[in-house]
Amino acid sequence: MPAPATTPSPSAPPPARSRRLALGVLATGMLMTILDGSIVTVAMPAIQGDLGFTPVGLSWVVNAYLIAFGALLLLAGRLGDLIGRKRMFLAGTAVFTAASLMAGLATSPEMLIAARFLQGAGSAMASAVSLGILVTLFTEPRERAGAIGVFSFTGAAGASIGQVLGGVLTDALTWNWIFFINLPIGIAVLLAALPALPGDRGLGLKAGADTLGALLVTSGLMLGIYTVVKIETYGATSAHTLGFGALALVLLAGFLVRQATARNPLMPLRIFRSRSVLGANLVQMLMVAALFSFQILVALYLQNVLGYSAAETGLAMLPAAAVIGLVSLTVSARLNSRFGERKVLLAGLVLLVGVLGLLTRVPGQPDRADYLTDLLPVMLLAAGFGLALPALTSLGMSGAREADAGLASGLFNTTQQIGMALGIAVLSTLAASRTESLTTAGVPVPEALTGGYHLAFAVGAGLILLALAVAVTVLRGPKGSPRSVTAEPRTPLAAR
């Protein structure tokens, strides 16, 4: 048996002011990457017209980013543990910022797709270690819950702000500025991160430099995510989908075998001994897949059925971001401390079932739809996301010892991306198929579109119910008085 890697000696936490500054840097970095993901969708028609993308080629503006981001998160998280999480964050932010400049200056489809792939890689490098840095900075349960609430809010805010800002920048200037806006933000994050983030040397590459494992997991995830996002094009039972899907599964199975036998594994399988880590990642994958139908399909409903402009759509969805932010920043930390993350997560999931349940009843005739009665209640119930995500993040990081914090962070972000890819592929395909069948039957286009969205919302509600079942059965609450499961961040992993 080889000797286990040495865990860095825990040091005294930095002063509160330094930790708050570090949190601000991490949250701003997260805001930039999430903002970029949503801002692009609004500018797609302008990009297509200017650079001459084909309809199929245009999808790669999103897919190139998604594939690189989702495939590299796990590797980046482990490398952050090995070479230092601060170094990985700085390198990722620098790559993302430089790639944003390249994207803004793109003069051909090939140049923009390459830049988007590099953006995804840089985003993966920075995002994979952000939670790992956060949980080592904030070790006291209540402080950590508050920090995770702030971090979660930036993700929700970035998605909503991006939809509004993308429309404004594209209409007022050109699509290039949706990428140029990242330059001052990225430079500011780099300059602030140098003094603000705590330095860490990492475990050293010899503690986990598993080259074969890295190749297997990166190629497997990249191929798997590619297969999922192309289901809408080729179909779920096509030779393309089944062939590439099978190859991706073989690569990932090979990775797991390698991790069980390697002397210095890239991803020590001990991390899955924690019920909280395993359960939280499963719940997150289901929840994110379901909420694709809220974030994307509601926007399509507003534009394609009700006739909203891009900017009006963003403004219509702002109440959801506001209540998510309010709950994340002011309520979630106190509720997690008082009742425990598991109970707060369950409450949030129940509210999200209500969100998607109400959406199955939105009218298909524009003249019968009323925002205040049909959609505003949905936006307000989205507060459930502000309860669920911080609690889920705490649970997902709770079983990781300090030496594995980057790995746990990368794993948590990876399951998020897998859930997003599944949501995009499955729900959009179901919606399109239902719409096509209704249109063929002679149903007017707005009602046919709404029928497709209704089906996707219903399936999304089913996914949330499944997530609720996993949370009830896998995530067991502590016995006795409520306490945060993050209260022991430095203990070794144990079955929970």
N, C-alpha and C positions, 0 to 999 in steps of 0.2 A: 504493500500500500504506500503510495507517495505521501509525503507530508503535506497537510493542507496548507493553502496559501495563508500567509500571515495577514491578519486584519490590522489596518492602521490603528494606532493607539488613539482613542478618542481624546480630543482636546476640548478645553473650555469653550463654550459657544461665544461668538463675538458679541459686542454690545448691541443692545436693542436697536439703536440708530443705524448701525452698520447692517444689521439683519434686514431692517425695513428697506434700506437702500438696495440691498441685494435682491429683495423680493420685487422691488420696482423694476430692476433691470430684467429679471427673469420674466415678469409679467409683460413688460414692453416687448421683449423678444417673442413671446408667445402671441401677443396681439399682432405683431408684424406678420408672422407666418400665417395665422388664421385669417387675417385681413386679406392677405394675398390670395388665399384659396377661394374666398367668396367674391372678391372684387373682379376676378377674371371672368366669371360667368356672365356678368352683365355686359361686358365689352366684347363678347364673342362675335356678334354680327359685324361690328366695326372692324375687328381683326380679320375676319374672313374676307370682307370686301377690300381691305387695303392690301393684304399680302397674297390674296388669291388662293386661299385654302379651298380644297374640295370639302363637301359635307362630311365625308368619312375622315379626311385628314384633320378637320377642325377639332374633332374629339380628342386628338392627341395633345392639344394644348392643355387639357385637363389630365388626360391619362398619363402623359410623360411625368408630370409632377407626382401624381398619385402613386405610380409604380415605384419610382425612386424613393419617395418618402416612406411608403409602407414596407418596402423590401429592406431598407438600410437601418431602420430604427433599432432592431434587436442588436445588430452588429455594432452600431454606434454606441448604444447603451453600455455594452460590455467593454468596448474599447475605452469609453470614458472611465470605467472603473480601473482599467489597466494603466492608462497613460495620464489620467487626471481629468476630472469632469470639467474643471475650469478651462483647460486647454481645448477640450472637445467643444465646449460651448463657444469659445472665441473663434475657433476654426470654422465651425458651422455657420456662425453669424457672418463671418468674412466671406465665405463661399456664397451664401445666400445673397448678400449685398452685391457682390461682384456679378453674380448671375442675373440679378435684377437689372443692372445696367446693361448687360448683354441683351436681355429680353426687350428692354425699352428701345435699344438701337437696332433691333432685328429688322432685316430687309427682305427676308425670305421665310417660308414656312419651316425649312430645315433649321435655320438659325434660331428661330423662336422655340421650336421643340427641343433643341439641344439645351437652350438656356433654361427652359422649364424643367428639364431633367436635372440640371445642376442646381436649380432652386430647390427641387425636392430633396436632393442629396444634402445640401446645406441645412435645410430645415430639419431633416432627420437627425443630423449631427447635433444641432442645438437643442431640439425638442427632447431627444432621447435622454439627455442628462439633466434637464431642467428640474424635474421632480426629484431626482436623486440629490441635487444640490439643496433643494428646498427642505427635504425631510432631515438632512443632516444639519441644517441651520436652525430649524425650529423643532426642538426635541420635546418641549413641554406640550402636553396634549391640546390645551385650549389655544395656545399660540399657533400650533401647527394647524389646527382646524381653521382658524382665522386666515392664515396664510394660504391654505388650500382654497378657501372660499374666494379670496382675491384672485388667485391663479385661475380658478374655474370661471370666474366672471369675465376675465379678459378674453377667454375663448368664445363665450357666447356673445360678448360685445363686438369682438372682431368680425364674427360672421354677419351680424346685422349691420354694423357700420359699413362693411365692405359692399353690401348690396346697394346702399345709398350712395356711398362715395364713388363706386364704380360708375354709376349712371351720371353723376354730376361731372366727374373728371372727363368721361368720354364725350359728353354733350358739350361741355364748356371748352375743353382743350382737344386732346386726341387720346386714343387708347394707349399710346406710349406712356402717358403719365401715370397709368395705374401701376406701372413698374418703377418709374422714376421716383415715385413717392417713397419707395422703400430705402432710397439712398440716404437721406438725412436721418431717418429713423435708425437704420443699420449702423451708420457711423456713430450716432449718439450712444447706442447700446454698447458698441465696442469700447468707446472711450470711458463710459461709466462702469463697464464690467471689469476693466483692468484693476481699479482699486477696490471695487465693491465686493466682488465675488471672492470667497475664501480660496486660497491656494491649496492644492492637494497634489501629491506626487503620484498617487495611484499605486497599484500593486506591482506594476512592472509587467512587461509583455510576457515574461516567462511564466507568470502566474496563470495565463490563459490564452496564449497565442496559438489558437487552434485554427490553422490556415484552412485545412480541409473542411472543418465544421463551418467556417465562415463562408466558404464557397458554396457548400450545400444549402445553408439556410438562406443566403442572399439570392442564389439562383432559384431556389424553390419558392420563396415568397414572391420574387419578381415575376416568375412564370405563373404562379397561382393568381396573383392580383391581375395580371394581364388577361388571363383566361376569364376571370369573373367579369371584368369591365367590358369584355367583348361578347358576353353572352347575348346582349341585346342585338348585336350585329349578326351573329352566326346561329343563335338558338341554343337552348340548353342541351339538346340531344344530338347536336351535330358532331361530325368526326373531329372538327377543330376543337370544340369545347371538351369532348370526352378524352381526346388524345393528349392535349396539353394539360388538362386537369389531372389525368392519371400520371403524367410525367412529373408534375409538380408534387403530387402526393408521394411518389417514389423518392424524390429528392428530399422532401421534409422527413420522411420516414428514415432515410439514410442519415439525416442530421441527428435525429433522436438516438439512433443506434450508436452513432459516433460519440454523442455526448455521454452515453452510458458507459462507454469503453475507453474514452480518451483519458490520458494522464492529466492533461490540463484543458478541460472542456471550455468551450466558448460560453456555453450556458449551462452551468451546473444544475442538474435536474432536481437538486434538493429544494429549489425554489418552489416546486410544485407540491411539496409536502405540506405547505401552508394552505389550509382550507380558505382562509381569507384571500390569499393571492389568487388561487385557482377560481374560487367562486366569483370574486370581483371582476376578473377578466372575462369570464363567461357572461356575466350579467351585462357588462359594458358592451361586449360584442353584439348581443341581442338588442340592447337599448339603442345603440348608435344606428344599427341597421334599421330599426323601426322609425327613428326620428329623422332619417333621410326623408321620409314621406311628409314630415312636417316642414323641415327647412327648405326643401327644394320643390315639392309638389304643391305646397300652399302658394309659393311664389308663382308657379306656373298657372295655378288656378286663378290667381288674382289678375295675371296678365292675359292669359288665353281665353278665359271665360268672362271675367268681369271687365276686361279692357283697361286695366291699370297700366301706367307707364312704369319704367324701371325704377325711377325715383319714388313714385307713388307707392310701388310695391314695398320698397325698403322702409318708407315711412309707416306703411300699414303694419309692418311686422316689428316696428320699434317697441310697442308695448310689451311684447314678449321678452325682448332683450332687457327692458327696464325692470320687469318683475323678476327675471332671472338674476339680474345684477343686485337688486334690492335684497332678495332672499339670500344670495350667495354671500354678500358683504355684511349683512346686518343680523341675519337670523340663523343661518346654517351652523356656524361655529358654536353658538350657545345651545342649540338643539342637540348637536352631536355630543357635546360635553354632558348634557343633562340626561339624555335618553340613550345615547350610544348610536354609532353610525348605522348599525343594522336596522333599527327601528325607523330612523330618519330616511334611510334608503327606501324602505318599504312604503312609507307615506308618499315619498316622491314618485315612486312607480305607480301607485294608485292614481295620483293626479294625472300622470302621463297617459294612463289608460283612458281617463276622461277626455283628455285633449284629442286623441285619435278617434275616440268614440263619437264625439261631437262633430268631427270633420266628416264622418260618414253620412252626415245629414245636410251638408251645405247644398243649397239649391243649384240646379244646372241652368236656370234661366236668369240672365243678368238683371232683368227688371224685377225679379222676385227676391234678389239677394240684398240683404241689409248688413252693413259692416258691424253696426253696434249690437245687433242681436245674433248674427250668425258667426261672426269671426272674433269680435272683441273678447267674449268669454273664453274662447280657445286660447287667445294670447295671454289672458290672465292665468289660466290654469297651467300655462307653461312654467309657472313658478316651481312646479314639480321638478323640473330639470335643475333648478337652483338648489333644491334639496338633495336630489339624487346624486349629482355629479361630485360635489365635494365629499359626501359620505363614501361614495364608491372609490374615489381617489385615495382617501385615507385607508380604506380597507385593502385596496390593491397594493399599497406600499407598506402595509403594517407588518407583513411577515418577512420583510427583507432586512437582513443585518446590514450594517454600514458598508461593508465591502461589496455587497451586491445591490446597493441602492441604484446605481446606474443601470444595471441589468433589469431590475424590477421596473424602473421608469421606462426603459425601452420596450419591455414586454407589454406594459400597460398601454403605451402609445401604439404598439403594433396591433394589438387586438382592436383598438379603436379604428385603425385604418382598414383592417380586415372587415370589421362590421360595416364601415362606410362603403367599401367596395361591394359587399354583399347586398346592402340596401339599394345601391345604385342599380346593380344588375337585376336583382329579383323584382323589386317593387316597380321600377320603371318599365321592365318587360311586361309585368302583369297589367300595369295601367295601359300601356300601348296596345297590348293584345285585346283587352276588353274594349277599348275605344274603337279599335278597328272593327270588331264584331258588331258593335252597336251602330257604327257608321254604315256598314254593309247592310244592316237591317233597316236603314232609312231614318235613324234617329238624327236630329239636328246636331251639328258639330259641337256647340257648347254643351249640350246635354250628354253627348257621347264622351266628350273629354271628361266631364264631371263623373260620369259612370266609371271611367277608368281610374280616376283619382279615388273615388269611393272604395273601389276594390283594394287599392294600395293602402288606404287608410285602415281598412278593416284588417288586412294582413298585418299591418304595423301594430295594431292594437293586440293582435294575437301574439306577436313577438314580445311585446311588453308583458303580457300575461305569463308567457314562458319565462321571461327574465324574473318576474315576481316569484314564480315557482322555484326557480334555482336559488334565489335569494333566501327563500323560506327554508329550503331543505339543506343547502350547502353552507350558507353563512349563518353559523350558529352564534347567538348572542351569549355574552359571558354570564355566568351564574352570579347571583347576588345582586348588589346594587349596580346600576348602570355605570359603565366607565368606558373610556375610549380605548379601542383596541390598539391605538397607536402609542399607548403609554410606555411601551417597552421597545423603543426603536433599535436598541443595540443588542437585543437578545438574539441568539441563534434561531433559525427557523424551526418551528415545531408544528405538528399537526394541530389544527384548531377545529 
